[in-house]
Amino acid sequence: MIQGISIYEILTLTSIIFFIGVYGFLTRKNLITMLLSIDLILNATAVNFVVINTYLFPENLQGVYFSVFIVAIAAAETALAVAIVINLYKLITSVEVEDTATMKF
């Protein structure tokens, strides 16, 4: 147990964060908010890796390594997605998902 916090409380919190991200990704029509929802999903899984590793195998650091890898992938994904969104905005002056269907190449 980590300073009086049980694993169930942490996993409940990360599950809520994960499903907020899923809900936001499925219901939003703005590309930026969809990107933020994906980051919520990735951050919730990174916290899960660290917490489960801390509770089950505190002497090993595999969960920490996986979470660092997830954070690096999330940073690269965010940089690439923001570049794509900026280029889309230059082309169609909108960041709505529905407006991207009207693009002409």
C-alpha positions in Angstrom: 0.0 0.0 0.0 1.3 3.5 -0.9 0.9 5.8 2.1 -2.6 4.6 3.0 -4.0 4.5 -0.6 -5.2 1.1 -1.8 -4.6 -0.2 -5.3 -8.4 -0.3 -5.8 -8.7 3.5 -5.3 -5.9 4.2 -7.8 -7.2 1.8 -10.4 -10.7 3.2 -10.0 -9.3 6.7 -10.6 -7.3 5.7 -13.6 -10.3 3.8 -15.0 -12.4 6.9 -14.7 -9.7 8.9 -16.5 -9.5 6.3 -19.2 -13.2 6.2 -19.9 -13.4 10.0 -19.8 -10.8 9.9 -22.6 -12.7 7.3 -24.5 -15.9 9.3 -24.2 -14.2 12.5 -25.3 -12.7 10.8 -28.3 -16.0 9.3 -29.4 -18.2 12.3 -28.9 -16.1 15.3 -29.8 -15.9 16.7 -33.3 -12.9 19.0 -32.8 -9.5 17.5 -33.7 -7.7 19.2 -30.8 -10.1 17.8 -28.1 -9.8 14.4 -29.7 -6.1 14.7 -29.3 -6.4 15.6 -25.7 -8.7 12.6 -25.2 -6.1 10.3 -26.6 -3.5 11.8 -24.2 -5.9 11.1 -21.3 -6.1 7.5 -22.4 -2.4 7.1 -22.7 -1.7 8.8 -19.3 -4.2 6.6 -17.6 -2.5 3.5 -18.9 0.9 4.8 -17.9 -0.2 5.3 -14.4 -1.7 1.8 -14.4 1.6 0.4 -15.4 3.4 2.1 -12.6 0.8 1.3 -9.9 0.5 -2.3 -10.8 4.3 -2.7 -10.9 4.7 -0.9 -7.5 2.1 -3.2 -5.8 3.0 -6.5 -7.4 6.8 -6.3 -8.0 8.2 -3.3 -6.1 11.8 -4.5 -6.7 11.5 -4.4 -10.5 11.1 -1.4 -12.7 9.4 -2.8 -15.8 6.2 -0.7 -15.2 8.3 2.5 -15.0 10.1 1.6 -18.2 6.8 1.0 -20.0 5.3 4.2 -18.7 8.4 6.2 -19.8 8.0 4.6 -23.3 4.3 5.5 -23.3 5.1 9.1 -22.4 7.7 9.3 -25.2 5.2 7.8 -27.7 2.6 10.3 -26.6 4.9 13.2 -27.0 5.8 12.1 -30.5 2.1 11.5 -31.4 1.2 14.9 -30.1 3.9 16.7 -32.1 2.9 14.9 -35.3 -0.9 15.4 -34.7 -0.5 19.1 -34.0 1.6 19.5 -37.2 -1.2 17.8 -39.1 -3.9 19.9 -37.5 -2.0 23.1 -38.3 -1.7 22.0 -42.0 -5.4 21.2 -42.1 -6.3 24.5 -40.6 -4.2 26.3 -43.3 -6.0 24.3 -46.0 -9.6 24.5 -44.8 -9.5 27.1 -41.9 -11.3 24.7 -39.6 -10.3 21.9 -37.1 -13.7 20.2 -37.1 -13.7 16.5 -38.2 -16.7 17.0 -40.5 -15.0 19.8 -42.4 -12.1 17.5 -43.3 -14.5 15.4 -45.5 -15.0 18.4 -47.8 -11.3 18.7 -48.6 -10.2 18.6 -52.3 -6.7 17.5 -53.1 
